[in-house]
Amino acid sequence: MFQRDDLQYLDAALATLEEGFRSLPAFKIAVDGERLRAVLQETALKLQDNFPYPHPLYVGQMLKPPHPVARLAYMLALYLNPNNHALDGGRASSAMEKQAVAEIARLFGYQTHLGHLCASGTIANLEALWIARHARPPGVMLASEQAHYTHARMCEVLGMPFETISADATARMDLNALEDRLRRGSVATVVATLGTTATGAVDPLPAILQLRERYGFRLHVDAAYGGYFILADNLEGETRAAFDAMQHADSIVVDPHKHGLQPYGCGCVLLRDPGEGRHYKHDSPYTYFTSGELHLGEISLECSRAGAAAVALWATQRLLPMERGGEFARGLEAGREASLALHRHLQADSAYLAGPRPELDIVVWSLATKSRSEASRRAQAVFDAAAQRNLHLALLRVPDALAKNWWPELAADAASVTALRSCLMKPEHKDWLPRITEILDTAAHAVLGA
């Protein structure tokens, strides 16, 4: 499962890196090899207590293995351990970050931008909302009830009032409910989610942009999960239109550590207006002294940040350019094809109750039975039975508002339904789908027949 042969490329690259420092006197850190070996072996044994995240039979949470070039470039950078706060601590890696982030900005159609990498999508969204608080008069921040739960927390941290907007039957933000709230006034910022973490739903961005023209709010796009799908050629009409409209958002967040093939943690925040850098203005007399160029710490809420994350992202984008029809884009398309194939399989088998047609690569379904409570019990049983056969799924609590639309045949004896969920993020999932469905069907029929 783990590619060890590629360590030869790291060794060769490390020799090249070392050549750049030949003028320094010889120096070596003393290490007790036997103790090091013993601790590493103990560490490896501890790490066995994990699900097999890189394997195609892991189709549970949104955990996508980094590309080998990202792993190796990250490891290579760790020999220097740069800090991309100030140029003093990460000169080369800061330049690589600026280039990599500029490529992401162009991907989303930004002609100008200000942006950088973050430790996570949560921190990236926090920063985007912090800028929003400064850029707009005080007011309420709105997001769909299917948006990531951390938006409410971040607003609490920022001292901003937060309200949710109901979702429609497709789990997208309900436009009628949004406009009803906008009519009442005092809305400063609306968050549109392109790829919810529960179902992969994509909010109707073009229509939300039309409402912005009428009501004048700031628009932030949380594309932490779904952003890279802007490259996919197999999206359907409304979903495609939403991604094509991203260039008009005031700010965007995307997570390279999700579909961007990067190690954790690597989020990215982008502001369309570079002038909003004025909100970061501060003075730090002990870090910014070696260059008149922009230090990334001058446009970041975070201070110390791993330069290795920028190096890994830069190397990945060099090997796999972000272009329509390219190898990187085809990997996204393969995941979507796998999700559609799984959805068709679920629709064709009477053992299942398929959820909505997936917009990206997340699939949700229930088990055919009489009531929500029984469907929930059976979902947990299938989850466990599949895991015993090395197929690892996820569970999702589907609220009443969605459950009554998706599965009206289930008696509403509970406020929600625990359903099964899969993130088919890996390109390999397309070829492994027959094996995945074979195991799933065996587990499901064993539970239903019990």
Secondary structure, DSSP 8 states (H G I E B T S, - for coil): ----TTHHHHHHHHHHHHHTTTTS--------HHHHHHHHHHHHHHHTSS--TTSTTB-SSS-----HHHHHHHHHHHTT--BTTSTTT-HHHHHHHHHHHHHHHHHTT-SS-EEEEES-HHHHHHHHHHHHHHHS-S-EEEEETTS-THHHHHHHHHT--EEEE-B-TTSSB-HHHHHHHHHT--EEEEEEEBS-TTT--B--HHHHHHHHHHH--EEEEE-TTTGGGGG-S---HHHHHHHHTGGGSSEEEE-TTTTT---S--EEEEES-GGGGGGG----TTT--S-SS--GGGG-S-SS-BHHHHHHHHHHHHHS---TTSHHHHHHHHHHHHHHHHHHHHHH-TTEEE-S--SSSEEEEEE-SSBHHHHHHHHHHHHHHHHHTT-B-EEEEEEHHHHHHH-TTSB--SSEEEEEEEE--STTHHHHHHHHHHHHHHHHHHHHH-
